[in-house]
Amino acid sequence: MEYVYKTKDTCSTQIKLDIDGDVISNVVFTGGCNGNLKAIPILVDGMTVDEIERKLSGVTCGRRSTSCGDQLAKAVREAYEAEQSANI
């Protein structure tokens, strides 16, 4: 299932990803720091929702209380819950 998440309080404006069960792939950020947002999708490709949350939840950026990584952790959880609801 393709999922689009609108980010909050980050330079990136949205995250698009695919979720199959609890496995994430094809992560694409819109906006943000080009290098970092090319690297994160490569690093998380094939990881589960729990693995991504464990590694990225709570990561901050500068004085912000969140980051693109933290927003990805939120996005994958929201996508997982949406997929579960759709399969009921």
ZAZA-859058 format. One record per residue: residue in three letters; x negated, y, z of N, C-alpha, C in turn. Coordinates in pm, whole numbers, plus 50000, padded with zeros to 5 digits. Layout:
<nodes>
ALAXYZXYZXYZ
...
</nodes>
This chain:
<nodes>
MET499164988350000500005000050000499105012450000
GLU499405021849914498685034649915499325043750018
TYR498485050950092498985059950196498255073250185
VAL498985084150203498395097550201498655104150335
TYR497595109150396497655115450528497205129950515
LYS497995139150563497635153350565496825156050692
THR495585160250675494715162550790495085175350865
LYS494635176050989494895187651074493575192751130
ASP493325205851118492175212651176490825207651125
THR490785203850996489515200250934489395207150798
CYS488195207250744487975213150612488645204750503
SER488675191650521489395183350425490895185550448
THR491675184150343493105186950353493965174450351
GLN493415163550296494175151150298493245139350280
ILE493755127650320493035115050303493985105450235
LYS493525099750125494295089350056493565076150077
LEU494305065450106493685052550130494635041450092
ASP494085029450078494875017550058494775009150184
ILE495905002950221495934994150336496614981250295
ASP495994970150332496534956850306496444949150435
GLY497574947650503497554942050638496944952350730
ASP495754949250783495054959250865493704962850805
VAL493494959650678492224962250610492344974650522
ILE491374983550535491364996450465490384996050348
SER490795002250237489915003550120490285016150044
ASN489435019549948489685030749856490015043949926
VAL489235047350028489435059950101488915071450016
VAL489745081850001489355093749926489775106050006
PHE488825114750036489105127350104489265138350000
THR490155147750025490295159749942489745171350022
GLY488775178549965488135189550036487115184350135
GLY486525193550210485565189750313484135189550263
CYS483235184450347481805183850319481515172350223
ASN481145175550103481015166049994480205153650029
GLY479015155250083478155143850112478735134550217
ASN479155140250328479725132050435480975124650388
LEU481785131550308483055125650269482915116150150
LYS481715114950096481405104150004480895092050082
ALA480155094750190479555084050268480575076550353
ILE481465083750420482425077250509483225066350437
PRO483795069050319484555058450252483725045950223
ILE482465047750187481595036150161481405028150288
LEU481195035150399480925028350526482145020950581
VAL483335026150559484535019950617485245010350523
ASP484845009650398485525000950302485534986450352
GLY486714980650360486864966850405486964965150555
MET486854976050631486994975150776488464974850815
THR488714969850935490084969550986490414982851054
VAL491704984851076492184996751146491504997951282
ASP491474986951358490864987251492489384990751486
GLU488654985351388487224988451377487005003251348
ILE487795008751257487645022951223487995031651343
GLU489075028451411489445036251530488345035651635
ARG487815023851658486775022151761485535030551730
LYS485175031451603483965038751565484155053751549
LEU485345058251505485505072251466486425080551554
SER487285074251633488195082051719487415090651816
GLY487805103151825487195112251921485965119651871
VAL485505116551750484365123851693484795138151664
THR483995147751708484325161851687483415167951582
CYS483775179751535482975187051436482815201351486
GLY481605205051522481375218451575482225221051697
ARG482945232051698483795235551811485205229751800
ARG485465222951691486785216951671486935204551757
SER488165201851797488425190051880488605177451796
THR488435178651665488585167351574487535168351464
SER487535158851374486605158651260487275150651149
CYS486645150251035487185142150926487215127350965
GLY486185122851036486165108951083487295106251181
ASP487495115251275488575113851373489935114051302
GLN490075122651202491325123051126491525110151048
LEU490455104050999490575091150931491075080551028
ALA490565080651151491035071151251492545072751274
LYS493005085051280494445087551295495215083051172
ALA494635085551055495295082050928495475066950915
VAL494455059350948494565044850931495585038851028
ARG495655044251149496665039351244498065042651193
GLU498255054951146499565059051094499935050550972
ALA498985047850884499235039550767499625025350807
TYR498925020050906499215006550955500645005851009
GLU501015015651090502355015851147503425017451038
ALA503135025550936504075027350825504225014350747
GLU503115007350726503184994750653503974984450732
GLN503754984150863504494974550947505994977450942
SER506364990150947507774994050941508404990450807
ALA507624991850701508124988750566508344973850548
ASN507604965750623507694951050609508734944850701
ILE509454952950774510464947450866511724944350790
</nodes>
